[in-house]
């Protein structure tokens, strides 16, 4: 671009790395990885400050910069719509396979709020099942569940951690989760307390036999849900070997 400008956007590495955000075992994306910049707002162009203008006007300016090839690769125009049906389609969990986690909602008459979050993030969510492989707190009154699936080699792989459980759910599950013995596949295993943290999670392995249904968003990195999932119910009609295999 030949004219001075200030944009708002996100830098995204292409390929599989585009979906690999900071995780417990991830290394930084190298400088040799091709990146693109998704632009979703323009704040200033050719000396004109646009932050006080409504978003619909700023969006029109941004689209015009792309239409006239003022902005070209590696810059990419982030899709936007005012059509509800299109936005709902973008919330289809199937988009999660290519790293799309949901939509961001902005007001068309909204000025740019410097230093503030002026939008609402709506995540795509879907239900799925997993086996309980461990708990935080105690087995008789678990605080959260560590969920897993078996991979093709028969190894039990961590895929998610739930949000804190309600008191009634703790009582319900506490009566169904026997502590794992020395033969538990996670005995001696250590897990990160969360994405982007180096803290170690304190947990108790439990016998992997109880299958539960959870509500999860579509942000999955290397087979593991990046954000905590919400417990819905015990699926006593399912066994661990009936679940999909762990996959990245």
C-alpha atoms as one frame of an Amber mdcrd trajectory, in Angstrom:
protein
   0.000   0.000   0.000   1.432   3.384  -1.011  -0.641   5.652   1.227  -0.106
   5.778   5.013  -2.869   3.895   6.783  -3.768   2.299  10.102  -5.721  -0.943
  10.049  -7.202  -3.392  12.534  -6.796  -7.082  11.822  -5.258 -10.405  12.766
  -2.120 -12.081  11.483  -2.759 -15.733  10.641  -0.149 -18.340   9.602  -1.280
 -20.391   6.619  -1.881 -24.131   6.675  -2.233 -26.307   9.768  -0.426 -23.720
  11.884  -3.351 -21.355  11.366  -5.349 -23.492  13.762  -2.560 -24.132  16.259
  -2.809 -21.436  18.884  -0.758 -21.314  22.042  -1.082 -24.662  23.796   0.667
 -26.677  26.482   3.129 -28.294  24.113   3.269 -25.797  21.269   6.316 -23.937
  20.063   6.249 -20.545  18.399   5.465 -20.408  14.689   8.752 -19.864  12.870
   9.604 -16.805  10.817   9.670 -18.926   7.658   5.940 -19.741   7.897   3.843
 -17.831   5.348   1.342 -15.498   6.985  -1.633 -13.468   5.839  -3.247 -10.475
   7.528  -7.028 -10.583   7.859  -8.187  -6.953   7.943 -11.564  -6.091   9.439
 -11.377  -2.343  10.097  -9.612   0.814   8.928  -8.765   3.562  11.414  -6.877
   6.055   9.276  -6.053   6.397   5.595  -4.168   9.105   3.697  -4.205  11.366
   6.755  -7.963  11.039   7.366  -8.792   9.685  10.834 -11.876   7.461  10.637
 -12.312   6.211  14.209 -15.298   8.497  14.887 -17.136   7.409  11.757 -19.744
   4.619  11.942 -18.544   1.118  11.162 -20.591   0.924   7.933 -18.556   3.852
   6.540 -15.231   2.431   7.688 -16.158  -0.924   6.159 -16.993   0.749   2.840
 -13.589   2.455   2.836 -11.854  -0.838   3.588 -13.724  -2.690   0.821 -12.860
   0.089  -1.621  -9.148  -0.229  -0.813  -9.310  -3.900  -1.778 -11.525  -3.311
  -4.826  -8.976  -0.852  -6.247  -6.052  -3.143  -5.395  -4.617  -0.580  -3.014
  -4.536  -3.456  -0.545  -3.313  -6.758  -1.950  -1.638  -9.929  -0.699  -0.619
 -10.707   1.990  -3.598  -8.612   3.144  -7.026 -10.278   2.991 -10.446  -8.739
   3.537 -12.253 -10.412   6.421 -15.766 -11.451   5.281 -18.702  -9.490   6.724
 -22.458  -9.592   6.299 -25.650  -7.937   7.506 -27.694 -10.970   6.444 -28.776
 -13.062   9.425 -29.022 -16.311   7.447 -25.440 -15.944   6.251 -24.209 -15.259
   9.777 -26.064 -18.315  11.066 -24.421 -20.410   8.343 -21.011 -19.175   9.510
 -21.898 -20.505  12.975 -22.170 -24.055  11.623 -19.714 -26.132  13.718 -18.442
 -27.710  10.482 -16.444 -24.525   9.897 -14.360 -25.474  12.913 -12.379 -27.918
  10.774 -10.743 -24.948   9.035 -10.252 -22.938  12.204 -13.377 -20.736  12.134
 -14.704 -20.579  15.691 -17.709 -18.301  15.260 -18.539 -14.707  14.373 -17.867
 -11.242  15.763 -20.854  -8.882  15.940 -20.420  -5.123  15.478 -22.980  -2.328
  15.275 -23.149  -0.677  11.855 -23.424   2.784  13.463 -20.675   2.090  15.966
 -17.542   4.251  16.170 -14.180   2.591  16.800 -13.613   2.374  20.571  -9.900
   2.919  21.118  -8.534   0.607  23.810 -11.942  -0.990  24.417 -13.757  -4.060
  23.138 -16.550  -2.736  20.975 -17.868  -6.047  19.686 -19.410  -9.317  20.823
 -17.905 -12.713  20.010 -20.412 -15.503  19.313 -18.835 -18.956  19.301 -20.137
 -21.917  17.338 -20.966 -24.774  19.717 -21.828 -28.431  19.360 -22.353 -31.457
  21.586 -19.914 -34.346  21.743 -19.045 -37.291  23.984 -15.901 -38.365  25.817
 -14.836 -40.661  28.634 -13.821 -39.290  32.026 -10.128 -40.050  32.565  -9.428
 -37.875  35.577 -10.832 -35.238  37.912  -9.676 -32.204  39.819 -10.731 -31.863
  43.426 -11.562 -35.347  44.649 -13.083 -38.414  43.029 -16.010 -38.285  45.458
 -16.685 -34.602  44.729 -14.962 -33.652  41.457 -14.446 -29.984  40.682 -13.826
 -30.476  36.960 -13.536 -33.468  34.648 -10.597 -34.377  32.427 -12.053 -35.919
  29.296 -10.429 -38.317  26.882 -10.746 -40.590  23.880  -8.665 -43.535  22.758
  -6.442 -43.157  19.716  -5.870 -45.789  17.026  -3.040 -47.300  19.082  -5.213
 -47.719  22.159  -3.688 -44.832  24.116  -5.983 -42.685  26.249  -5.592 -39.094
  25.016  -6.727 -35.974  26.833  -9.143 -33.908  24.736 -10.793 -31.446  27.139
 -11.416 -30.185  30.627 -14.853 -29.131  31.797 -15.896 -25.921  33.449 -16.468
 -26.212  37.237 -19.275 -28.640  38.015 -22.443 -27.735  39.880 -22.861 -29.175
  43.379 -25.585 -31.616  42.317 -23.425 -32.876  39.436 -20.477 -33.364  41.787
 -22.602 -35.612  43.962 -23.966 -37.518  40.964 -20.564 -38.175  39.431 -18.797
 -38.738  42.727 -20.760 -41.951  43.143 -19.762 -43.214  39.674 -16.034 -42.461
  39.329 -13.732 -45.041  40.952 -10.133 -43.926  41.391  -7.711 -45.349  38.861
  -5.166 -47.888  40.057  -1.436 -48.166  39.280  -2.308 -49.493  35.827  -4.159
 -46.314  34.829  -2.726 -45.050  31.497  -2.300 -41.559  32.946  -0.488 -42.660
  36.088   2.518 -40.337  36.355   1.351 -38.159  33.447   1.407 -34.399  33.831
  -0.899 -31.950  32.106  -0.833 -28.187  31.728  -3.404 -26.295  33.777  -4.577
 -24.529  30.623  -3.693 -23.192  27.192  -0.785 -20.766  27.276   0.126 -21.571
  30.893   3.079 -23.439  32.308   1.346 -24.329  35.559   0.844 -28.008  36.257
  -2.660 -29.366  36.754  -3.279 -31.303  39.939  -5.696 -34.132  39.253  -6.662
 -37.684  40.177  -6.883 -40.420  37.514 -10.198 -42.281  37.556 -11.105 -45.554
  35.893 -11.997 -44.574  32.292 -15.461 -46.085  31.994 -17.977 -43.246  32.446
 -18.966 -41.528  29.197 -20.373 -38.011  29.369 -21.925 -35.591  26.902 -20.589
 -32.038  26.811 -21.197 -28.767  25.000 -18.047 -27.499  23.298 -17.001 -24.791
  20.893 -15.122 -25.619  17.720 -11.666 -24.406  18.765  -9.637 -27.633  18.638
  -5.839 -27.804  18.420  -4.103 -31.116  17.801  -7.208 -32.972  18.963  -7.668
 -31.002  22.188 -10.375 -28.425  22.879  -8.724 -25.106  23.618 -11.517 -23.813
  25.857 -13.254 -25.580  28.759 -16.340 -27.567  27.796 -19.667 -27.684  29.635
 -20.894 -30.924  31.197 -24.428 -31.843  30.084 -25.146 -35.397  31.248 -23.827
 -38.907  31.789 -24.261 -41.170  28.758 -24.712 -44.557  30.406 -25.953 -45.875
  27.056 -22.434 -45.531  25.617 -19.116 -47.216  26.340 -15.649 -45.734  25.688
 -15.045 -48.043  22.723 -18.142 -46.639  20.996 -16.689 -43.126  20.893 -14.886
 -41.671  17.876 -11.142 -42.208  17.937  -8.886 -39.378  19.013  -7.590 -37.479
  15.997  -5.604 -34.313  15.381
